[in-house]
Structure formats: structure tokens, C-alpha cells
Amino acid sequence: MNQVRTSHSIPHAEYFPRPRTANGPARWLAVVRNDARELAKFWPVVQNMVTSDLRIRYHRSMLGFLWTLINPILMMATLTAVFSQVFDKRDWKEYAIYLFAGQLPWSLFAGSLGECSACIVANEGLIRKIYLPKLVFPLARVLINLTTFVLSLTALYLLVGMLGARFTPAMVLLPAVTLLFAAFALGLGLVLAVANTFFRDTAHLITVVLQAWYFATPIIWGENGLPATLEARCWLNPAFPFIRMFQLIIRDGQWPSLTLFLVAAGLASVSLGIGYVTFKTHEDKLVYRL
């Protein structure tokens, strides 16, 4: 005997179409709000990643965290000794301050990109075992390098002060410039995290690219001002506005121009936007590539 089908035995989908999902800006605003809630929920995990990494990095080292200060000091001393002779710089103290103003923020940038590119692959076991928003991994790597940068900048500036560097009113802008550079690095790091998960050669390639990018950026050269033609070419380097602002504030004690600051803010926003969209578009596919 055939049973009469009631409304309770028929799936809801047979009566009504699937609800529409928002497209365009509305969809991405919902994604951003959801990620903001998840990052707030898992923020203690990010904090634990940062503190654990900083603690383990120098575990059983005699000097411990002092290596964070010694490494840049040795790098600055080596570069000053070599390139002050190559470029015939008689005032090596001024050249050392110039190197400090560019070398330290570059370490933040290069370290963030290198570690972000490998962060998803390196945490394969954790990603497969428990649920964590995958954004926490590149975010934690940038925060680790940002913490190291802030501590190194504070301590090393006391040393550089003996060479002639001075505290100036322009330094109140350093936190904003640092956050812009970190946001720029995070955006690129999100793209590299995806690229390296799909193509493992990316981690090796980024080392070569960063080395070439370093020498293309006026960090060890150009401290006495750049010719007009060369300065115009420097604007093709997206890292130039950030490094230039650090040099103006730390070495020259000058306020960066509004144009320079807006260009850097625009680059940071574009980088972070592209990186976020790229990462979220491929986020669900990452686990299948591990």
C-alpha cells in the first residue's frame, strides 16, 4: 500500500531554492567580519605562538635574546667597515646611522616574507589535527618579526645614539610607519604562503628575490642623496617609500612628506587587500596540497 507523502517527509530543498549567497563587496564584508571574530576568539593562540617561538628560538643559548641585538650590531659593523671603504665615506659614523635606519626595517620585511612563505607547510601536522583559522599562521610570523624589530630598535637606538643619532619630534611617526611596513609585508606574505603551498619551489625562490631586492633598495647606497634619474627609478621599488621614511625619521630627524606617507599607506592597503583575497580564495584548498 502506497504511503501518502506529507509535507514533513519531503526535504525542505524540494519546496524552496537554496538561499542566495551574497556576492561582491557584501560577501567580502561578511568574510572580513567573520575572520575578525575568529581572530579575536583565537587571539590567545596567536599570542602563544609568538611567545613560544621567541622563547624557543634562543633556548639553551648562552646569550639568549641578546642575539637579537648582537646580530644587527655585527651586521651593521661589517657593512660599515666594508662599504665605508668601497664608497670612500670618511664620516663612517653618519654612514653607520644610515645603515641602521634601513637595515633594521629591512630585516623585519625580509624575515616576515621568508617565514610567511613556509608557515602553512611548516604547520601541516597542526592544521590536520585541529581547527585553527589559517590566517593565524602568517599573522603570527609577522608579529614575531615585528616584536623582534621593536625590541631591537629600542635597544640599538641607544647604541646608535652614541654615534650621533638623536631623538626628534618626527619619531612619533615611527609606530605608524612600522605598522604600514608590517601590513605591506603581511599582504605579500599571504600571497607567498599560498604560492609555496601549491609550488614548493617558492620558498627557495623567495631567498634569491629578496637578496636582489635588498641590493635594489637604497640601504647600503645612496645616503648622500640620489640623482634625479635614479630616484625616479627607485619609485618603481615598492619597498622604497617605507625605507625612505625610516631614513628620514631616524637619520635626518625630518618629517616624511605627506605624499610619501600616502604612497606608503596606499601600497600597504593594496598589498594587504590582494594578499587577503588571494589567501581566502585558496584557503579551503590548502589542506589538500599539504
Protein Blocks (a to p, Z undefined) as FASTA:
>chain_A
ZZdddfklpcfklmpccddddehjllmmmmmmmmmmmmmmmmmmmmmmmmmmmmmmmgoi
aklmmlmmmmmmmmmmmmmmmmmmmnopablmlmmmmmmmmmmmmmmmmmmmmmmmmmmm
mmmmmmmmpccdfklmmmmmmmmmmmmmmmmmmmmmmmmmmnopacdfklmmmmmmmmmm
mmmmmmmmmmmmmmmmmmmmlmmmmmmmmmmmmmmpcfkgoknopafklmmmmmmpmklm
mmmmmmmmmmnopacdfklmmmmmmmmmmmmmmmmmmmmmmmmmmmmmZZ
